[in-house]
Amino acid sequence: MRILFLIITIILCIHPALSQAQELQIGLDLDIGVPQRDFSDQLDRVGVGLGITGAYLFPDTPFMLGLDFGFMNFGKDVREEPLSPTIPDLRVVVENRYNLVSGNLMFRLIPQPQAFRPYVEGLFGFNYFFTETAIVERGSLSGEDKLRDTNFEDIALSYGFGAGLQLRLYQDKVPDREETSPAAVYLTLASRYMLGREAEYLQQGSVIIENGNVTYDISRSKTDMLYFKFGIVISF
């Protein structure tokens, strides 16, 4: 908690006094999600995925408001099956994929554009857990799905906080350039701790096929998770 207050103090201290126009940021992240507490007891596996963020910095303030969405995969089961009992010699690859989609309203404290921009943020949103089964053409190099269906899903609210750092890699040197041109590009490093409400979900090995019938070994817990985020932000 002391580190959080220290970062806030730094942001407020280095906030420039000069007038600054509005700023729009669009970011793309590589996300690593580590289940925590009850979630970790049920799901002993790290998730990997992508996140996208859009945010607006209000002029002459350190206040940024935005939306954040992410997709994460927690593994998959792969098996070969005949296409049907009447066509046993035509086999396909069947995959069960265990996924999470998250969405958040984001409130961030960040200094005006400069080379070194630490920030803190608060978030409120949802976790959408879903398991999908897909038929993949065996031996296909593209890995394109031929058929796909969601067979289990649940949703839960989540909220949390985070801190990060934006390091400027590029800055436009031409003044008064068109608004559609990037003003700067930043490397971002961040972490978040999200408190997730209770949800039901499946994980690797949860889809059980026996004698042509399917059953689900359902897990249920709170869904707290620690995120590590690495990415690029484009500022306009």
C-alpha positions as CSV (number, residue, x, y, z in Angstrom):
1,M,0.0,0.0,0.0
2,R,2.9,2.4,0.7
3,I,4.2,1.7,-2.8
4,L,0.8,2.7,-4.2
5,F,0.8,6.0,-2.3
6,L,4.4,6.7,-3.4
7,I,3.5,6.3,-7.1
8,I,0.5,8.6,-6.7
9,T,2.7,11.2,-5.0
10,I,5.3,10.9,-7.8
11,I,2.6,11.4,-10.5
12,L,1.1,14.5,-8.8
13,C,4.6,16.0,-8.3
14,I,5.8,15.5,-11.8
15,H,2.5,16.7,-13.4
16,P,3.5,19.6,-15.7
17,A,2.0,23.0,-15.0
18,L,2.0,23.8,-18.7
19,S,-1.2,23.7,-20.7
20,Q,-1.6,20.4,-22.5
21,A,-4.1,19.3,-25.2
22,Q,-6.3,16.2,-24.9
23,E,-4.7,12.8,-25.5
24,L,-6.1,9.6,-26.8
25,Q,-4.2,6.3,-26.2
26,I,-4.7,2.9,-27.9
27,G,-2.7,0.0,-26.4
28,L,-2.0,-3.7,-27.2
29,D,-0.6,-5.9,-24.5
30,L,0.7,-9.4,-23.9
31,D,-1.1,-10.6,-20.7
32,I,0.0,-13.2,-18.3
33,G,-2.6,-14.2,-15.6
34,V,-1.7,-16.0,-12.4
35,P,-4.7,-17.3,-10.4
36,Q,-4.7,-16.3,-6.7
37,R,-6.1,-17.7,-3.5
38,D,-9.2,-20.0,-4.0
39,F,-8.8,-19.7,-7.8
40,S,-5.2,-21.0,-7.5
41,D,-6.4,-23.9,-5.4
42,Q,-8.8,-24.9,-8.2
43,L,-6.8,-23.9,-11.3
44,D,-3.1,-24.5,-10.9
45,R,-2.2,-23.0,-14.3
46,V,-1.1,-19.7,-15.8
47,G,-3.2,-18.0,-18.5
48,V,-1.7,-16.3,-21.5
49,G,-3.5,-13.9,-23.8
50,L,-3.9,-10.4,-25.4
51,G,-5.4,-7.2,-24.1
52,I,-6.5,-4.0,-25.8
53,T,-7.1,-0.6,-24.2
54,G,-8.5,2.6,-25.3
55,A,-8.3,5.6,-23.0
56,Y,-8.7,9.4,-23.0
57,L,-6.6,11.8,-20.9
58,F,-8.5,15.0,-19.9
59,P,-6.7,18.2,-20.8
60,D,-4.5,19.8,-18.1
61,T,-5.2,17.0,-15.6
62,P,-3.6,13.6,-14.7
63,F,-7.1,11.9,-15.0
64,M,-7.5,9.3,-17.7
65,L,-10.7,7.3,-18.4
66,G,-10.8,4.2,-20.6
67,L,-12.0,0.7,-21.5
68,D,-9.9,-2.4,-21.3
69,F,-10.7,-5.8,-22.9
70,G,-8.7,-9.0,-22.8
71,F,-8.8,-12.6,-24.0
72,M,-6.9,-15.3,-22.2
73,N,-6.5,-19.1,-22.6
74,F,-5.8,-21.5,-19.8
75,G,-5.0,-24.6,-21.9
76,K,-6.7,-27.1,-24.1
77,D,-7.4,-30.8,-24.5
78,V,-6.7,-32.4,-27.9
79,R,-7.9,-35.8,-29.1
80,E,-8.7,-37.6,-32.4
81,E,-12.1,-39.0,-33.0
82,P,-14.0,-40.5,-36.0
83,L,-16.2,-38.0,-37.7
84,S,-19.2,-40.2,-37.0
85,P,-20.0,-43.9,-36.0
86,T,-20.9,-44.6,-39.6
87,I,-17.7,-43.1,-40.9
88,P,-15.0,-44.5,-38.6
89,D,-12.3,-44.2,-41.2
90,L,-12.6,-40.4,-41.4
91,R,-10.9,-39.0,-38.3
92,V,-10.7,-35.4,-37.1
93,V,-8.9,-33.5,-34.4
94,V,-11.2,-32.3,-31.5
95,E,-10.0,-29.5,-29.2
96,N,-11.5,-28.3,-25.9
97,R,-10.3,-24.8,-25.1
98,Y,-10.6,-23.1,-21.7
99,N,-10.9,-19.4,-22.2
100,L,-11.5,-16.1,-20.3
101,V,-12.7,-12.8,-21.7
102,S,-12.5,-9.8,-19.4
103,G,-13.8,-6.2,-19.8
104,N,-13.2,-3.3,-17.5
105,L,-14.0,0.4,-17.0
106,M,-10.6,1.9,-16.2
107,F,-9.8,5.1,-14.2
108,R,-6.1,6.0,-14.3
109,L,-3.9,8.7,-12.7
110,I,-1.0,9.4,-15.1
111,P,1.2,12.5,-15.8
112,Q,0.9,14.5,-19.0
113,P,3.0,13.3,-22.0
114,Q,6.7,12.9,-21.2
115,A,9.4,10.3,-21.5
116,F,8.8,8.6,-18.2
117,R,5.1,8.1,-17.1
118,P,4.3,6.0,-14.0
119,Y,0.7,5.5,-13.3
120,V,-1.9,3.9,-11.0
121,E,-5.3,2.7,-11.9
122,G,-8.6,1.4,-10.6
123,L,-10.8,-1.0,-12.6
124,F,-14.3,-2.4,-12.5
125,G,-15.7,-5.0,-14.9
126,F,-16.4,-8.7,-15.5
127,N,-14.9,-12.1,-16.2
128,Y,-16.6,-14.3,-18.8
129,F,-15.4,-17.9,-18.6
130,F,-16.3,-20.1,-21.5
131,T,-15.2,-23.5,-22.8
132,E,-15.5,-24.2,-26.5
133,T,-15.2,-27.4,-28.5
134,A,-13.8,-27.2,-32.1
135,I,-13.2,-29.6,-34.9
136,V,-9.9,-29.0,-36.6
137,E,-8.9,-30.5,-39.9
138,R,-6.2,-33.1,-39.2
139,G,-2.9,-32.3,-40.7
140,S,-4.0,-28.7,-41.6
141,L,-1.2,-26.2,-41.5
142,S,-3.6,-23.3,-41.0
143,G,-5.3,-24.8,-37.9
144,E,-8.6,-23.3,-39.1
145,D,-11.7,-24.5,-37.2
146,K,-14.2,-26.4,-39.3
147,L,-16.9,-26.4,-36.5
148,R,-17.0,-24.7,-33.2
149,D,-19.4,-24.4,-30.3
150,T,-19.4,-23.0,-26.8
151,N,-20.5,-25.8,-24.4
152,F,-20.0,-24.2,-20.9
153,E,-20.0,-20.6,-19.8
154,D,-20.3,-18.3,-16.7
155,I,-19.8,-14.7,-15.9
156,A,-18.7,-12.9,-12.7
157,L,-18.1,-9.3,-11.7
158,S,-14.5,-8.2,-10.9
159,Y,-12.7,-5.1,-9.6
160,G,-9.2,-4.2,-8.7
161,F,-6.2,-1.9,-9.0
162,G,-2.9,-1.7,-10.8
163,A,0.3,0.2,-11.4
164,G,2.5,0.6,-14.4
165,L,5.0,2.5,-16.3
166,Q,5.1,4.0,-19.9
167,L,8.5,4.6,-21.4
168,R,8.5,6.7,-24.6
169,L,10.1,5.1,-27.6
170,Y,9.1,7.6,-30.2
171,Q,7.9,11.2,-30.3
172,D,6.6,13.2,-33.3
173,K,8.9,16.2,-33.9
174,V,6.6,18.0,-36.3
175,P,4.3,20.5,-34.5
176,D,0.6,20.8,-35.5
177,R,0.5,17.5,-37.4
178,E,-2.9,16.1,-38.2
179,E,-4.7,14.5,-35.3
180,T,-4.7,11.1,-37.0
181,S,-0.9,10.9,-36.9
182,P,0.6,9.2,-33.8
183,A,2.1,11.8,-31.4
184,A,4.2,9.2,-29.5
185,V,4.7,5.5,-29.0
186,Y,5.3,4.0,-25.5
187,L,6.5,0.7,-24.1
188,T,4.3,-0.3,-21.2
189,L,5.1,-2.5,-18.2
190,A,2.3,-3.1,-15.7
191,S,0.7,-5.3,-13.1
192,R,-2.8,-5.6,-11.8
193,Y,-4.6,-7.4,-9.0
194,M,-8.2,-8.2,-9.8
195,L,-10.7,-9.5,-7.2
196,G,-13.2,-11.7,-9.0
197,R,-16.6,-12.9,-7.7
198,E,-17.4,-16.6,-7.6
199,A,-17.9,-18.3,-10.9
200,E,-18.2,-21.8,-12.4
201,Y,-15.7,-22.9,-15.0
202,L,-14.0,-25.9,-16.7
203,Q,-10.3,-26.6,-16.9
204,Q,-8.1,-29.1,-18.6
205,G,-9.5,-32.6,-18.1
206,S,-12.9,-31.4,-17.1
207,V,-14.6,-32.6,-20.3
208,I,-15.1,-36.3,-19.8
209,I,-16.2,-38.5,-22.8
210,E,-17.4,-42.1,-21.9
211,N,-19.4,-44.4,-24.1
212,G,-20.5,-41.6,-26.4
213,N,-21.7,-39.4,-23.6
214,V,-20.2,-36.2,-22.2
215,T,-20.0,-35.0,-18.6
216,Y,-18.4,-31.9,-17.1
217,D,-16.3,-31.8,-13.9
218,I,-17.2,-28.3,-12.9
219,S,-15.0,-26.1,-10.7
220,R,-16.4,-23.3,-8.6
221,S,-14.5,-20.6,-6.7
222,K,-13.8,-16.9,-6.5
223,T,-11.7,-15.7,-9.4
224,D,-8.9,-13.4,-8.0
225,M,-6.0,-13.0,-10.4
226,L,-2.7,-11.3,-10.7
227,Y,-1.9,-9.9,-14.1
228,F,1.4,-9.0,-15.7
229,K,1.2,-6.9,-18.8
230,F,3.8,-6.0,-21.5
231,G,2.9,-4.0,-24.6
232,I,2.9,-1.0,-26.8
233,V,0.8,2.2,-26.5
234,I,0.2,4.6,-29.4
235,S,-0.7,8.2,-28.3
236,F,-2.7,10.6,-30.5
